Amino acid sequence: MTMDPCIALPIPDDQLEDLVDKAKDYALMHGICMRQKDNFDRDALHFAPFVLFPTPFPRDEYRKSLELQTVLNELMHKVAHDYDFLKETLKHTIKVDEFTGRLWNIYETIMGEGGPTQEVEVGLFRSDYFCCCGSKGIKQVEFNTIASSFGCVTSKLVQLHKYVVAEAGHSELLKDIPDNGALEGLAGGLVEAWKIYNKPKSVILFLVEDVTYNVCDQKFHEFEIRKQCPEVFVIRKTLTELANRAQLNQDKSLWIDGHEVGVVYMRCGYHPDQYPTEKEWEARLLMEHSLAIKCPSINYHLAGTKKVQQELAKPGQVEKFLGYKAQIESVRDIFTGLYSLDHDEAGDKSYDAAIANPDRFVLKPQREGGGNNVYGEDIKPFLEKIKDSEERNAYILMDRIQPPVTTNYMVRPGQEAKLVNVISELGIFGYVIGDKNRIITNKQVGQMLRTKLSHVDEGGVAAGLGALDSVYLVDAGSCCST
């Protein structure tokens, strides 16, 4: 299935060269940038890979995704506070997936001590979708509860795309490129949490990687927080620095380098590599013991695992958490097929289906950060290797979604712009603040689009296969042409 680009492509070479130069300059001058992994320089930035024109997306499905975000925020908040549901859902996974097991042990420790010291938590969430040609609607790829990235940079990218489209002589299209308030909204969620903590001299701590490549996305958060609330300071620390220098006072307040921490915003801690020693795990537990408001809390983190997503897709599960029939049906409508691979009758049936038709599925572990899934013909030998192993319990199987293919120019540092076939994944941002008994704030705040080459499985922006993008709204009839 194909979809026409927002303007007829290709365009003349001289026009292409002019627009690409203008777009690159705009990106560099507005911070749509990253540090390069293969040539790291603390003092140098390159523009982040992007596509030259915004990509079409069906208008009604886009609106549906925006309206759904607060429902999904509520759903995941309630899931995260249902100890029995999480325990039952993850009981096999935590035995064979060491990382998820370590997270669970922290959660069990906190719950065994009577629950968290700080009951209020904030989640900056992102729900990701493909538009599926088979169902003629959006289908959820995953729900991210930790370190949901690119909201800030793509907020800037929308303005780049409006500029390029106008420079290309198509100002009539601007009305169908929606603005993106993700930067203001996500930063606003952290500011609101800091105000709830209500200690004017406390800081917001960004928990960051040892080396940060996606630095602009993080820094725009920081600058926007200062813009919205000049009296709050943001500090940046790694898990290792937290392990070496952080401490709890008698009232369980978290302190590091003379600063009391009001809010911890985790931009790392979602992958095993980010816990190289026991010290980092001890720091995570220290943080969870503290009075600081966590983004996310350990239970939000666990609620974002793929196994939870697969369990929610079972009949009768969403109904446990949402009260209105319309909400339940709207959530069920975005689920694609999600299947257990546990060692039972249902898991064996899923296993056999994947072996027989591997191209129909994606195999997913309990990981964030991309690059972890298994696709197509690689599924069969991978599953055969773990057929009789308990490791099977650490994976879920998902129906492979078939989005429409369109064309666009992919622009990358140091390369000529290339006209390529691409598919796009929509992400909707929201935030929720609350505790086990109530939701204080629940908002949808913006969107992002990531676009990748249509023939590849993983679409990492930094890896060279994907690019940042913006939405161009079209009527449903323009999508999924044969």
Helices and strands as residue ranges (DSSP letters): H 13-29, E 33-34, E 46-47, E 50-51, E 55-58, H 59-80, H 83-90, H 93-96, H 98-112, E 121-132, E 137-144, H 151-167, G 171-176, H 182-197, E 203-208, H 215-228, E 233-238, H 239-245, E 247-248, E 254-256, E 259-266, G 272-274, H 278-289, E 293-295, H 298-303, H 306-312, G 318-320, H 325-334, E 338-340, H 345-356, G 358-360, E 361-364, E 374-375, G 376-378, H 379-385, G 390-394, E 396-399, E 406-411, E 418-435, E 438-453, E 466-469, E 471-474, G 476-478
